[in-house]
């Protein structure tokens, strides 16, 4: 008798796909619907995003967990009874167990005193909350539920017919579950909005953390992610630092079963440096460190960010496009062979952490102008993420609803309980006084200041150039300059029309393509150029 009955196998296959998918893309709903059938509860939006109701539960997750609990119990009994089970069925059983154990850990992590993840802010605030230090799970804090978790791993996975590799051991699984928990929190709380561009951004950040294949990541790639430099591009005020924080906060941190705690405090492993605010000498000193006497004012030895950063840490270089050419050469060496020297010192030191860089500049134009090294760019772009403008989020038939959603989050952060009365006041002012299809050139930073201005003075004064920005001006300008390929134009155009229509069918009809091609273009993994 096979381990899984036909209807059980169909359910397990859907759960297996769910375990491995990018949960911030609509494919998550496809697999949940396939697993639950008639029990599936349709959601108001096709993407996961933060809500103004923190107590909101997702009924499909709860239903899935209940059905998985029941099925795993039956399958374990059959395996103990020596039921025949092939490699495929055992792999499905393992995925069911992983889903089951993860959601048990999810609740336990939330219950641990002081275990709440840091508030990484939102795209509206473009800066982290000052309460980070008081809301983290420190490296010294014991995970008291670990012995129970280890017993559950043994109960479900240490069975006669199952031979498990090391990445299924309890310490590794707990570390992986904690990383996924942090990734969800960082992405959901830091990247707010329900539009297609924001959904694509959340999905891109997920892949920056786990790659597109989380199974490969779990098997061993987690040991090598520090070698993948991430380059975040986008206009000023679109939350590039928040993307960097989300990725940095969600790095893999091993669990020490003897001490029953994680080996490092993830909230202390992020080292941001705004390069545009410093002179070249200060940049070198901050990054590489210096010896006493290396330059005027160097009265003592200094340890730089690269030396402070641990193997599990991240150095964030904001505004990399402003970097002096000589420092580009030194950083190129860091990216190539992971070594550097302090200013005024000959000793070679090693850098073992991860680098994330960001810029609002068009680096292709900077390279053509000779202001940015091409070899340096190709060392930076292992992983590209582009933050969308607020204008791009608000395009389409649901733009007014999305604006109200974002204003609600901003108002809640700046006015607390008064947000209830502030939101309609802000939306009314915008509708009455701002131009139709206002482009929000200052992006989320401008939206926040608009809310603050109306809160304080009941008015918002537009920047002089704001009303002149065309909704498609950026794309038209790049086409005019010959800086975009035909394939990129088609992808951007399909996404833009989809935002207007809201359906793949009507979009396909308007652009003259079949539905599958349109869907592929809409959710296509864009490179830095076609997501700018």
N, C-alpha and C positions, 0 to 999 in steps of 0.2 A: 504493500500500500504506500503510495507517495506521501510525502510529508504534508503537502498542501493540496487541499481540494480546489477545484477550478475557480470557484468564487473567491476563495481565500487567496489564491495566487494572483488573481486580478487586482485585488485590494493591495496585496503586498507589493506588487510591481509599481502601483501608483505611489505608494508610500516611499519606495526606494528611489523613484525619480524625484519625489519631493525632498528627500534628504539631501540629494546631490545638486538641486537646482539653485539658481540665483533667486533668493526669496524676494527681491525687490523688482522683479520683472513679472509680467502677467502670467508667465508659465506656472508660477506657484498656484494660482487659482485653478488653472487647468488640471493640475495633478490633484489638488484637493477635491475638485468636482468629480474627477474620475474615481477617487477613493470612496467618497461619501455617497455618490449617486443622488437619489431622491432626498437624502437627508441634508445635502449641501444647502447652506443659507447664502443667498446672493448678497454680495457686499455693495455698499454704496459707491465705492471707487475701486478700479482695477489694480491699484497699487497700494502698498503699505505706506502710511505716513502718520505723523504724530497727530493727535486730536486734542481739542481743547478739554476733553473729558478724560482725565488720566485713569479713571476707573473702568474705561471701556474694555470689555472683553471680546475676544473673537470667538464666536460660538463654534466655528468649524474646527478650530484648534482643540477645543474641549471635546468635541465629538470624536475627532480622530484619536485623541489620547485614550479615550474610553474604549474605543474599538480595538486599538492596538494592545492595550492592557489585556483584554479578553483573548485576542488571538495569540499573543506571545505565551500566555499561560497554557493554552491548548497545545501549541507547537513544542513547548519545552517538555510537556508530558509525553508527547509522541516520540521526541528524540530520546528521552530516557527509556522509553519502551522499545527502543532500537528500530523505529520506523525508518524505511529507506529514504535517504535524502541525498540528492546529487549536489554538485557544487553550486548550481544556480539557486536551488532552494535554500541551501545553507547561507548563501550571500543575502538572500531576501530576509531570512530570519535575523541575520546580524543587523541589517538596516532597520528592521522593526525594533530591535532591542536598543539600537542607538537613539532612535527617536524617543522611545519610552524613557530611557535614562536621562536624555537631555532635558526633557520637560520636568522630570522630577528634580534635577539639579537647578533648573531655572527658578523654581519656587524656593529651593533651599538657599541659593545665593541671595535671593531677595530677603530672606528671613534672617540672614547673618547680620548681627549688629554692626553698623558702620559699613556695610558692604555695598551701599549704593554707589553706582559708578559716578564719575565726575560729570557735572553739568558742563558740556562742551559749548554751551551757548547755542544760538541759532544763527541762521544766515542773516537774520535781521540785525544782530548785535555786533557781528564780526569781532568779537573778543570773548575770551572764556569768562565764565563766572568766577568771582573771587572765592566761592565756597568749595572749590575743587579739593583743597586739602582736607576738609572735614567730611567729605562724602566718598571716600574711596576705601577699598579693601587693601589694607597695608600688607607689606611683605612679611610683617611679623605676626599677623593675626592668624591664629589657628583656625583651620576649617574642621570644626568638630564633627561634621557629618561625614568626613572622609571614610572612617572605618565602615559605616553603614553602606556608603556608596561602593566601597571595595567589595563588600560582601554581596551586593547586588550584581556587580560585574561578574563575580565568580559564580553566583547562582544561575545567571542567564547564559553566560558564555563559556564557562569551564565545564563543558559537557563531553562525554566520550567521543562523539562524532565530530567535534569541532577542534581544530588545531589553529590557534590564533597567533598571528605575528605580534611583534612588540608594540605596534601602534594601537593594539586593542587592550593593552594593559591599563589597569585602573588609574595610575598617576597621569599617564598620557591622555586618557580619555577625559579626565577631570580638567586638565589644562586646556584641552581642545574645547570643551563645553564652556569653560569660563571665557575663552577667547571669543567664541560665537556670541555669548551673552553680551560681552563688551562691544562687539562689533554692531550688534543690533541696537544697543542703547546709543552708541556714538553716532550711528547713521541716522536713526530716527529722531533723536533729540537735536542733532546738529544741522540736519538738512530738512527744512520744513517746507511743505507745499504738496499739492496734489496734481500738479500739471505733468504733462508728458516729459518736458525737459528735466524737471526735478526727479521724476522717476528714473530717467536714464542716468542722472548723476548719482543717485543712490546705488543703482546697479553697478555703475563704474567703480565706485568706492569699495563695494563688496568684493569685486574682482581684484582691486588693488591689494586687498587684505588676503584673500584666499585663492586668487586666480580663478579661471573659469571652471576648474576641475578640483572641487574640494576634496575628493577622494585622494587624488594625487598629492594634494597639499598635506592631508592627514598622514599619508604613508611616509613622507620624508621631506617634501618641499618646504615645510615650515622651518627647516634648519637653514634655508638658503635665501629667505626673503630679504635679508639685509643687503644682498647683492643687487637687488632690483631698485634702481633709483626711480622715484616718481616725480614727474614734472606736471605741475598744476598750472593751467593757463586760464585766462578769463579777464574780463574787464574789472576795473577797480570797484570794490563794494559788492562783489558777488560771492564772497565767503571762501576764498582760496585757503586762508589759514585754518578755517574750520574743517575743511576737507582734510588738510594735513593732520590736524589734531585727531580727527576720527580715525584715520589710518594708523597714526602713532599709538593712540590709546588702545588699539585693538591688536597689537602685535602679540605673537605667541610668547607666553611666559611659562616655563616648566613648573611643575608642582613637586615639592620635596615630600615624599611620603613619611620619612623619618621625623621631620620637624612638623609635618602636617600643615604646611603653609606654602605659598607661592614664593619663588626665589627673588622676585623683584617687585617694587611698587610701580605699577605702570603709569600712574599719574605724575610721577617724578622723572619720567624718562623722556620727556619732550623738551627740546632745547631750541626755541625759536630765535632767529636773528634777522632783523630787517636791514638789508644791505643798503637800501637807499638812504638810510638815516645816518650812515657812518662814513668817515673818510677811509680811503684805501688802507692807511696804516692801522687805523682802529679795527677795520674789518679783519685784517691779518692777525692782529693781536687777539681779537675775540675768538676767531676761528682756530688758529694754530697755537696761540699762546706765545709768550716771549720770555727771554732771559733778561735779567736786570742789566740795564745799560744798552739794550738793543736799539733804543731810540730815545730822544729827549722826553723825559717824564716817566721812563720805565725804571722806577726806583726799586722794584722787586720782581722776582720771578712770577709769571702768571700762567696758570693752566687754562688752555683754550677749550672751546666747546667740543672740538673733535676728541680731545683727550678726556674730558669729563664724561662723554657719552659712553655708556656701556654697550655691550653687544646686543642688548635688548632695547636700547634706546634709539632715539631719532633726532637728528639735527635738521631743522627746517630753515632753509635759506629763502627768505621772502625777497621778491624783486631781484631775481637772479639776472635779469636783463640789464641791470645797472652796474654789473660787476666789471671792474677794471681788468684789462686784458692780461696783465701779469698775474693777477690773482686767479683768473680763469685757468692759466697754465698750472698753477699750484693745486687748484682743486681737481683739475684733470688727472693729476698724479694720484690724488686721493681716490678718485673713482676707478682708476686703472689698476693700481697695485696696493691700494689701501694703506699708504704710508704718507707721512708728512714730517716736517721739522718745525720746531718753534722758531720764532724770529730771533736771530742772534745765536742760534744753537746749531750744532752739526749732528747731534744725535737723531737717529731715525726712529720715529714712533709709529705705532700702528693704530689705525681706526677700524673698529669692528662693528660699528652701528649702521643704521640706515640713514640715507639722505633723501629728503623731500625738498624740491625747489619749486618756486612759484614765480610767475611774472604776468603782468598785463601787457607786455610788449609783444609785437609781432617778431618773433625770433628769426623767422625766415628773412624778413626785411633787414633785421639787424646783421645777419650773416652776409647778405648781399652788400650792405654798406661797410663791411669790414669791422663792425663794432662787436661782433660776437663770433667766437671761434666755432667753426663747423665741427671739428673733432670733439670739442667740449659738448656741443649740443647732442651729438650722437651718443655720448656717455650719459647724458641726463635723461634721455627719452626711452628708457627701458619700458616705462609705464606712463602713459599720457592720460590725464584727466582734465576736462574743460568744464568750468562752471558757467551755466547759462545766465544771461542777463535777465533782469526782472521783466523787461519788455517781452522776451521770448516766452516767459512763463504765462504772461497775461494775454497772449494772442489766442484767438479761437473763440468759439461760442460760449465757453465757460469762463472767460476772462474776468467778468464781474464777480462771479462766485469765488474765483481764486483770489482776487484782490481782497474780498471780504474775509476770506480765510486767513490770509497773511496779516492783514490789519488786526484781526483778532488776536493773533499771537503777539504782535508787537505791542498792542494795547495792554495785554495781560502782563507783559514784562515791565512796561514803563508805568503802569497805573494800577496794577493789582485788581482789587475788587471793583474799582471805578471803570474797568474796561467795558462793563455792561452798558454804561451810558456814553463812553468815549467812542466806541466803535461806530455807532450810527452817526455820531457827530462828524467823525473823520470821513466816513463814506459819503455823507451828504455834502460836505465841503468839496471833496474831490470831484463829485459829479457836477456840482454847480460852478466851480471856479477853475478847474484844470481842463486843458484842451481834450477833446475826444481822442482816444488812442494815445494818450500821453506816454512818451517813451521811457520815462524814469531814467535819465542818463546817469544818475548817481546810484542806481540799482537799490539794493536792500538798505544800504546806509542812508540813502536819500529818503526811502519810505519811512524808516524809523524817525528821521528828523522831521519829516512831514507830520507824523503822529505827535511828536513832542511839541512842535510849533503850535499845532491846533489845540493841544492840551493846555499850553501856557497862554497863547495869545489869540486863539480862535481863528487863526489864519496861517497860510503858508505862501511865502513869496517864491515864485519860480526863479531858478537861475536864468540869466539872460539868454543863454543858448538853448535852453531845454526844449522850447516849443518847436524848434526847427529840425529835430531829429526824425528821420523817416523810419517807419517800422521795418522796411526792408533795405534801409540805407547801407547797413554794414555788408550784406551779401552783394548788393549792387556795386558797392565800392570795390570789393575784392574781385568781382568779375571784370570790372572796368580796368583794374590794374593787372589783370591776367594772373591772379594769385590763387586760383581755385580750379580744380579739374572738373570735367563734365560729369563724372561720377559723383563728385561731392555736391555739385549743383543739384543733380537729380535727387540725392538723399535729402538735402536740405529742403528742397521744394516739396517732396512727398510729406515730410514731417510738418511743414508749414500748412499744406492743404489739409492734412489730417487734423491739425489743431483747429482748423476752421469748421470742418464737417463733423468730426467726432466719430466717424465710421470708416472702416477700411473699404467697404463697398463703394460708397459715394466718392471717396478719394480716388479709388481705382478708375471710376468712371470719368472723373474730371481730368486726371492726368494721362489717361489712355494706356494704363498698365493693368495687368491682372492683379487680383486681390493678394495672392501670395507674395508677389514682387513688392507690392506696396507695404505689406506687413514687414517684410524683411528690411526694406529701406527705413521704415519708421523706427524699428528697434535695432538697426544696424550698429555694430560697435564702431563708433566714429573715431577717427584719429584727431590729432590736435587741430588740423586745419579745418575739417568740416564740422567741428563743434565749437569753433570760436564764435 
